[in-house]
Amino acid sequence: MFQFRGGFVEKVLISSCLMGARVRYDGKAKTLDDQLLATWRAEGRLISLCPEMAAGLPTPRAPAEIAPGATAEAVLRGRGAIYDKDGLDMTADFVNGANLALEVAQESGCRFALLTDGSPSCGSTRVYSGDFNGQTHEGEGVVAARLRAGGVRVFAQHQLNDLARAIEEAENSGG
């Protein structure tokens, strides 16, 4: 939190691709054009990060998915893996990105995160199946799992209104 207009205002860690940065595996953005985000940006609330780019992965890059049957938690515990479409084990890069995201959130005072759903990093309600067939299932990516374990409340882009309510409640209660 930081002081703003006589009260405390929550900061939000946000996936860079949602802010228009062309950092996704395909070299594109997934811009979330919303007035609320524009307001939060103007207020200095948003801390933009692409965990995959922070971990040193290039853009564009081959798509990656959590291996079938594995969970983000298993990956973080060394009992699961993330592979790219060519079969290259990308686990270390994705775990590194998750650790960096938590570090940035903690250093910036972010108690909330708005992440891109579906990603093996940022997915918070759904991730791809691991079969590279376009199918998703309930689950989370390694960044979402690491942030939640670190006490950060994580929301997907389709939960923006839920995030706004949670922030308002936190600010009204004084933290």
Accessible surface in RSA format (square Angstrom, percent):
REM  Atomic radii and reference values for relative SASA: ProtOr
REM  Chains: A
REM  Algorithm: Lee & Richards
REM  Probe-radius: 1.40
REM  Slices: 20
REM RES _ NUM      All-atoms   Total-Side   Main-Chain    Non-polar    All polar
REM                ABS   REL    ABS   REL    ABS   REL    ABS   REL    ABS   REL
RES MET A   1    79.88  41.4  41.17  27.2  38.72  92.2  41.15  35.0  38.73  51.3
RES PHE A   2    50.69  25.4  46.28  28.7   4.41  11.5  50.69  30.7   0.00   0.0
RES GLN A   3   112.94  63.2  91.96  67.2  20.98  49.9  49.91 106.2  63.03  47.8
RES PHE A   4    49.22  24.6  41.99  26.0   7.23  18.8  46.29  28.1   2.93   8.4
RES ARG A   5   197.87  83.1 146.78  74.8  51.09 121.6  78.39 107.1 119.48  72.4
RES GLY A   6    73.42  90.5   0.00   N/A  73.42  90.5  35.61  97.7  37.81  84.7
RES GLY A   7    30.61  37.8   0.00   N/A  30.61  37.8  30.43  83.5   0.19   0.4
RES PHE A   8    95.71  47.9  86.62  53.7   9.09  23.7  86.62  52.5   9.09  26.0
RES VAL A   9     8.77   5.8   8.77   7.9   0.00   0.0   8.77   7.6   0.00   0.0
RES GLU A  10     0.00   0.0   0.00   0.0   0.00   0.0   0.00   0.0   0.00   0.0
RES LYS A  11    46.50  22.7  46.50  28.5   0.00   0.0   6.16   5.5  40.33  43.0
RES VAL A  12     0.00   0.0   0.00   0.0   0.00   0.0   0.00   0.0   0.00   0.0
RES LEU A  13     2.79   1.6   2.79   2.0   0.00   0.0   2.79   2.0   0.00   0.0
RES ILE A  14     0.29   0.2   0.00   0.0   0.29   0.7   0.29   0.2   0.00   0.0
RES SER A  15     3.76   3.2   3.42   4.6   0.34   0.8   3.76   8.0   0.00   0.0
RES SER A  16    12.12  10.2  11.73  15.7   0.39   0.9   4.00   8.5   8.12  11.4
RES CYS A  17     9.51   7.2   9.14  10.2   0.37   0.9   0.09   0.2   9.43  10.2
RES LEU A  18     1.38   0.8   0.89   0.6   0.49   1.2   0.89   0.6   0.49   1.3
RES MET A  19    32.12  16.6  13.47   8.9  18.65  44.4  15.02  12.8  17.10  22.7
RES GLY A  20    30.64  37.8   0.00   N/A  30.64  37.8  12.05  33.1  18.59  41.6
RES ALA A  21    38.92  35.8  27.50  42.4  11.42  26.0  37.52  52.8   1.40   3.7
RES ARG A  22   167.77  70.4 150.24  76.6  17.53  41.7  53.73  73.4 114.04  69.1
RES VAL A  23    22.16  14.6  22.16  20.1   0.00   0.0  22.16  19.3   0.00   0.0
RES ARG A  24    54.79  23.0  51.43  26.2   3.36   8.0   8.99  12.3  45.80  27.8
RES TYR A  25    86.17  40.2  84.15  47.9   2.01   5.2  45.13  33.9  41.04  50.6
RES ASP A  26    54.76  38.4  32.10  32.0  22.66  53.6  22.73  53.5  32.03  31.9
RES GLY A  27    13.58  16.7   0.00   N/A  13.58  16.7   8.81  24.2   4.77  10.7
RES LYS A  28   120.15  58.6 120.15  73.7   0.00   0.0  64.73  58.3  55.42  59.0
RES ALA A  29    30.72  28.2  10.38  16.0  20.33  46.3  10.41  14.7  20.31  53.8
RES LYS A  30    84.25  41.1  76.54  47.0   7.71  18.4  51.99  46.8  32.26  34.4
RES THR A  31    85.10  60.5  56.55  57.3  28.55  68.0  44.81  60.2  40.29  60.9
RES LEU A  32    45.69  25.4  38.15  27.3   7.54  18.9  39.07  27.4   6.62  17.8
RES ASP A  33   141.63  99.2 109.47 109.0  32.16  76.1  31.03  73.0 110.60 110.3
RES ASP A  34    53.90  37.8  43.59  43.4  10.30  24.4   7.23  17.0  46.66  46.5
RES GLN A  35   135.00  75.5 124.30  90.8  10.69  25.5  64.80 137.9  70.19  53.2
RES LEU A  36    50.69  28.2  45.67  32.7   5.02  12.6  48.87  34.3   1.82   4.9
RES LEU A  37     5.80   3.2   5.65   4.0   0.15   0.4   5.80   4.1   0.00   0.0
RES ALA A  38    51.30  47.2  39.14  60.4  12.16  27.7  45.54  64.1   5.76  15.3
RES THR A  39    53.07  37.7  48.69  49.4   4.38  10.4  39.49  53.0  13.58  20.5
RES TRP A  40    12.12   4.9  12.12   5.9   0.00   0.0   2.99   1.6   9.13  14.8
RES ARG A  41   138.50  58.2 126.74  64.6  11.76  28.0  46.23  63.2  92.28  55.9
RES ALA A  42    92.96  85.5  49.98  77.1  42.98  97.8  61.86  87.1  31.10  82.4
RES GLU A  43    30.56  17.5  20.21  15.3  10.34  24.6   9.48  18.3  21.08  17.2
RES GLY A  44    41.60  51.3   0.00   N/A  41.60  51.3  32.93  90.4   8.67  19.4
RES ARG A  45    19.85   8.3  19.85  10.1   0.00   0.0   0.00   0.0  19.85  12.0
RES LEU A  46    24.03  13.4   3.77   2.7  20.26  50.9   3.77   2.6  20.26  54.5
RES ILE A  47    39.65  22.6  37.57  28.0   2.08   5.0  39.65  28.6   0.00   0.0
RES SER A  48    60.01  50.7  33.18  44.3  26.83  61.8  26.93  57.4  33.07  46.3
RES LEU A  49    26.45  14.7  22.59  16.2   3.86   9.7  24.74  17.4   1.71   4.6
RES CYS A  50    17.11  12.9  11.61  12.9   5.50  12.9   4.29  10.9  12.82  13.8
RES PRO A  51     6.25   4.6   6.25   5.7   0.00   0.0   6.25   5.2   0.00   0.0
RES GLU A  52    20.07  11.5  20.00  15.1   0.08   0.2   3.35   6.5  16.72  13.7
RES MET A  53    76.49  39.6  62.60  41.4  13.88  33.1  62.97  53.5  13.51  17.9
RES ALA A  54    47.97  44.1  12.45  19.2  35.52  80.8  25.56  36.0  22.41  59.4
RES ALA A  55    15.45  14.2   0.00   0.0  15.45  35.1   1.54   2.2  13.91  36.8
RES GLY A  56    62.19  76.7   0.00   N/A  62.19  76.7  34.08  93.5  28.10  62.9
RES LEU A  57    14.10   7.9  10.95   7.8   3.15   7.9  10.98   7.7   3.12   8.4
RES PRO A  58    82.97  60.5  73.87  67.3   9.10  33.1  82.97  68.5   0.00   0.0
RES THR A  59    41.43  29.5  11.12  11.3  30.32  72.3  11.15  15.0  30.29  45.8
RES PRO A  60    96.08  70.0  84.24  76.8  11.84  43.0  84.31  69.6  11.78  73.2
RES ARG A  61    31.21  13.1  14.41   7.3  16.80  40.0  22.74  31.1   8.47   5.1
RES ALA A  62    34.94  32.1  15.16  23.4  19.79  45.0  21.43  30.2  13.52  35.8
RES PRO A  63    41.27  30.1  40.99  37.4   0.28   1.0  41.27  34.1   0.00   0.0
RES ALA A  64    13.99  12.9   4.13   6.4   9.86  22.4   4.13   5.8   9.86  26.1
RES GLU A  65    16.02   9.2  13.79  10.4   2.23   5.3   3.71   7.2  12.31  10.0
RES ILE A  66     7.06   4.0   4.67   3.5   2.39   5.8   4.67   3.4   2.39   6.5
RES ALA A  67    19.67  18.1  16.31  25.2   3.35   7.6  18.24  25.7   1.43   3.8
RES PRO A  68    79.32  57.8  56.74  51.7  22.58  82.1  58.53  48.3  20.78 129.2
RES GLY A  69    87.97 108.5   0.00   N/A  87.97 108.5  45.12 123.8  42.85  96.0
RES ALA A  70    21.33  19.6   7.36  11.4  13.97  31.8  12.38  17.4   8.94  23.7
RES THR A  71    81.18  57.7  76.25  77.3   4.93  11.7  74.33  99.8   6.84  10.3
RES ALA A  72     2.15   2.0   0.20   0.3   1.95   4.4   0.20   0.3   1.95   5.2
RES GLU A  73    74.67  42.9  73.85  55.9   0.82   2.0  41.98  81.2  32.69  26.7
RES ALA A  74    22.90  21.1  18.92  29.2   3.98   9.0  22.35  31.5   0.55   1.5
RES VAL A  75     2.38   1.6   0.00   0.0   2.38   5.7   0.00   0.0   2.38   6.5
RES LEU A  76    26.51  14.8   4.14   3.0  22.37  56.2   4.14   2.9  22.37  60.2
RES ARG A  77   156.27  65.6 126.25  64.4  30.02  71.5  39.20  53.6 117.07  71.0
RES GLY A  78    66.94  82.6   0.00   N/A  66.94  82.6  32.95  90.4  33.99  76.1
RES ARG A  79   189.14  79.4 153.97  78.5  35.17  83.7  59.48  81.3 129.65  78.6
RES GLY A  80    18.54  22.9   0.00   N/A  18.54  22.9  10.09  27.7   8.45  18.9
RES ALA A  81    15.84  14.6  15.09  23.3   0.75   1.7  15.09  21.3   0.75   2.0
RES ILE A  82     0.00   0.0   0.00   0.0   0.00   0.0   0.00   0.0   0.00   0.0
RES TYR A  83    83.37  38.9  83.37  47.4   0.00   0.0  47.70  35.8  35.67  44.0
RES ASP A  84    12.20   8.5  10.99  10.9   1.21   2.9   1.01   2.4  11.19  11.2
RES LYS A  85   123.54  60.3 100.55  61.7  22.99  54.7  57.74  52.0  65.79  70.1
RES ASP A  86   123.04  86.2  85.41  85.0  37.63  89.0  32.13  75.6  90.91  90.7
RES GLY A  87    51.00  62.9   0.00   N/A  51.00  62.9  30.15  82.7  20.86  46.7
RES LEU A  88   112.80  62.8 107.51  76.9   5.29  13.3 112.37  78.9   0.43   1.2
RES ASP A  89    81.24  56.9  59.94  59.7  21.30  50.4  26.88  63.3  54.36  54.2
RES MET A  90    19.90  10.3  19.29  12.8   0.61   1.4  17.93  15.2   1.96   2.6
RES THR A  91    23.47  16.7  23.46  23.8   0.01   0.0  23.41  31.4   0.05   0.1
RES ALA A  92    81.54  75.0  67.11 103.6  14.43  32.8  74.70 105.2   6.84  18.1
RES ASP A  93    48.38  33.9  47.49  47.3   0.89   2.1   0.94   2.2  47.45  47.3
RES PHE A  94     5.48   2.7   4.70   2.9   0.77   2.0   5.30   3.2   0.18   0.5
RES VAL A  95    30.18  19.9  30.18  27.3   0.00   0.0  30.18  26.2   0.00   0.0
RES ASN A  96    64.11  44.2  61.41  59.3   2.70   6.5  16.00  38.5  48.11  46.5
RES GLY A  97     0.93   1.1   0.00   N/A   0.93   1.1   0.93   2.5   0.00   0.0
RES ALA A  98     0.00   0.0   0.00   0.0   0.00   0.0   0.00   0.0   0.00   0.0
RES ASN A  99    64.43  44.4  59.41  57.4   5.01  12.1  23.77  57.2  40.66  39.3
RES LEU A 100    50.46  28.1  50.37  36.0   0.08   0.2  50.44  35.4   0.02   0.1
RES ALA A 101     0.04   0.0   0.04   0.1   0.00   0.0   0.04   0.1   0.00   0.0
RES LEU A 102    28.40  15.8  28.40  20.3   0.00   0.0  28.40  19.9   0.00   0.0
RES GLU A 103    87.69  50.3  85.38  64.6   2.31   5.5  22.18  42.9  65.51  53.5
RES VAL A 104    40.12  26.4  39.39  35.7   0.74   1.8  40.12  34.9   0.00   0.0
RES ALA A 105     0.17   0.2   0.00   0.0   0.17   0.4   0.00   0.0   0.17   0.4
RES GLN A 106   113.30  63.4  86.57  63.3  26.73  63.6  38.12  81.1  75.18  57.0
RES GLU A 107   135.70  77.9  95.37  72.1  40.33  96.0  48.49  93.8  87.21  71.2
RES SER A 108    29.28  24.7  15.34  20.5  13.95  32.1   9.76  20.8  19.52  27.3
RES GLY A 109    28.09  34.6   0.00   N/A  28.09  34.6  27.24  74.7   0.85   1.9
RES CYS A 110     6.08   4.6   0.00   0.0   6.08  14.3   0.00   0.0   6.08   6.6
RES ARG A 111    86.98  36.5  85.67  43.7   1.31   3.1  52.27  71.4  34.72  21.0
RES PHE A 112     5.16   2.6   5.16   3.2   0.00   0.0   5.16   3.1   0.00   0.0
RES ALA A 113     0.00   0.0   0.00   0.0   0.00   0.0   0.00   0.0   0.00   0.0
RES LEU A 114     0.00   0.0   0.00   0.0   0.00   0.0   0.00   0.0   0.00   0.0
RES LEU A 115     2.90   1.6   2.90   2.1   0.00   0.0   2.90   2.0   0.00   0.0
RES THR A 116     3.73   2.7   3.73   3.8   0.00   0.0   3.73   5.0   0.00   0.0
RES ASP A 117    20.39  14.3  11.66  11.6   8.73  20.6   8.44  19.9  11.95  11.9
RES GLY A 118     7.13   8.8   0.00   N/A   7.13   8.8   6.95  19.1   0.18   0.4
RES SER A 119    21.70  18.3  14.80  19.8   6.89  15.9  17.93  38.2   3.76   5.3
RES PRO A 120    16.25  11.8  15.56  14.2   0.68   2.5  16.22  13.4   0.03   0.2
RES SER A 121     1.10   0.9   1.10   1.5   0.00   0.0   0.43   0.9   0.67   0.9
RES CYS A 122     6.98   5.3   6.98   7.8   0.00   0.0   0.44   1.1   6.53   7.0
RES GLY A 123     0.00   0.0   0.00   N/A   0.00   0.0   0.00   0.0   0.00   0.0
RES SER A 124     7.45   6.3   0.00   0.0   7.45  17.2   0.00   0.0   7.45  10.4
RES THR A 125    40.80  29.0  30.52  30.9  10.28  24.5  34.91  46.9   5.89   8.9
RES ARG A 126    93.79  39.4  93.79  47.8   0.00   0.0  43.50  59.5  50.29  30.5
RES VAL A 127     5.35   3.5   5.35   4.8   0.00   0.0   5.35   4.6   0.00   0.0
RES TYR A 128    88.68  41.4  86.06  49.0   2.62   6.8  39.65  29.8  49.03  60.4
RES SER A 129    20.44  17.3  14.97  20.0   5.47  12.6  14.75  31.4   5.69   8.0
RES GLY A 130     9.50  11.7   0.00   N/A   9.50  11.7   0.16   0.4   9.34  20.9
RES ASP A 131    85.27  59.7  61.09  60.8  24.18  57.2  18.90  44.5  66.37  66.2
RES PHE A 132    53.70  26.9  30.45  18.9  23.25  60.5  33.36  20.2  20.34  58.2
RES ASN A 133    82.71  57.0  53.03  51.2  29.68  71.5  37.20  89.5  45.51  44.0
RES GLY A 134    53.97  66.6   0.00   N/A  53.97  66.6  29.05  79.7  24.92  55.8
RES GLN A 135   111.15  62.2 109.41  80.0   1.74   4.1  28.40  60.5  82.75  62.8
RES THR A 136    51.40  36.6  30.67  31.1  20.73  49.4  16.24  21.8  35.16  53.2
RES HIS A 137    78.70  43.0  77.00  53.5   1.69   4.3  61.17  63.0  17.53  20.4
RES GLU A 138   143.20  82.2 128.20  97.0  15.00  35.7  40.63  78.6 102.57  83.7
RES GLY A 139    28.83  35.6   0.00   N/A  28.83  35.6  26.27  72.1   2.56   5.7
RES GLU A 140    47.43  27.2  43.66  33.0   3.77   9.0  15.27  29.5  32.15  26.3
RES GLY A 141     0.00   0.0   0.00   N/A   0.00   0.0   0.00   0.0   0.00   0.0
RES VAL A 142     0.00   0.0   0.00   0.0   0.00   0.0   0.00   0.0   0.00   0.0
RES VAL A 143     0.26   0.2   0.26   0.2   0.00   0.0   0.26   0.2   0.00   0.0
RES ALA A 144     0.00   0.0   0.00   0.0   0.00   0.0   0.00   0.0   0.00   0.0
RES ALA A 145     4.69   4.3   1.17   1.8   3.51   8.0   1.91   2.7   2.78   7.4
RES ARG A 146    56.87  23.9  56.81  29.0   0.06   0.1   9.49  13.0  47.38  28.7
RES LEU A 147     0.00   0.0   0.00   0.0   0.00   0.0   0.00   0.0   0.00   0.0
RES ARG A 148    95.07  39.9  78.11  39.8  16.97  40.4  43.85  59.9  51.22  31.0
RES ALA A 149    85.58  78.7  40.57  62.6  45.00 102.4  53.70  75.6  31.88  84.4
RES GLY A 150    34.01  41.9   0.00   N/A  34.01  41.9  13.47  37.0  20.54  46.0
RES GLY A 151    59.26  73.1   0.00   N/A  59.26  73.1  37.40 102.6  21.86  49.0
RES VAL A 152     8.55   5.6   5.46   4.9   3.09   7.5   5.70   5.0   2.85   7.7
RES ARG A 153   126.49  53.1 121.80  62.1   4.69  11.2  53.50  73.1  72.98  44.2
RES VAL A 154    12.25   8.1   0.00   0.0  12.25  29.5   0.00   0.0  12.25  33.2
RES PHE A 155    18.53   9.3  18.53  11.5   0.00   0.0  18.53  11.2   0.00   0.0
RES ALA A 156     0.00   0.0   0.00   0.0   0.00   0.0   0.00   0.0   0.00   0.0
RES GLN A 157    33.09  18.5  28.54  20.9   4.55  10.8  14.13  30.1  18.96  14.4
RES HIS A 158   122.95  67.2  84.33  58.6  38.62  98.8  77.58  80.0  45.36  52.8
RES GLN A 159    44.58  24.9  42.38  31.0   2.20   5.2   6.71  14.3  37.87  28.7
RES LEU A 160    13.70   7.6  12.81   9.2   0.89   2.2  12.81   9.0   0.89   2.4
RES ASN A 161   103.30  71.2 100.26  96.9   3.04   7.3  16.24  39.1  87.06  84.2
RES ASP A 162    61.00  42.7  56.51  56.2   4.49  10.6  15.99  37.6  45.01  44.9
RES LEU A 163     0.00   0.0   0.00   0.0   0.00   0.0   0.00   0.0   0.00   0.0
RES ALA A 164    25.21  23.2  20.82  32.1   4.39  10.0  21.50  30.3   3.71   9.8
RES ARG A 165   131.02  55.0 129.55  66.0   1.47   3.5  63.04  86.1  67.98  41.2
RES ALA A 166     5.44   5.0   2.52   3.9   2.92   6.6   4.06   5.7   1.38   3.6
RES ILE A 167     4.80   2.7   4.80   3.6   0.00   0.0   4.80   3.5   0.00   0.0
RES GLU A 168   103.50  59.4 101.42  76.7   2.09   5.0  30.07  58.2  73.43  60.0
RES GLU A 169   114.63  65.8 108.00  81.7   6.63  15.8  47.02  91.0  67.61  55.2
RES ALA A 170    14.37  13.2   8.42  13.0   5.94  13.5  13.99  19.7   0.38   1.0
RES GLU A 171    43.77  25.1  27.66  20.9  16.11  38.4   9.14  17.7  34.64  28.3
RES ASN A 172   118.74  81.9  82.08  79.3  36.66  88.3  29.86  71.9  88.88  85.9
RES SER A 173    90.39  76.4  48.89  65.2  41.50  95.6  51.85 110.4  38.54  54.0
RES GLY A 174    53.48  65.9   0.00   N/A  53.48  65.9  29.09  79.8  24.39  54.6
RES GLY A 175    37.66  46.4   0.00   N/A  37.66  46.4  15.88  43.6  21.78  48.8
END  Absolute sums over single chains surface
CHAIN  1 A     8351.6       6153.9       2197.7       4260.6       4091.0
END  Absolute sums over all chains
TOTAL          8351.6       6153.9       2197.7       4260.6       4091.0
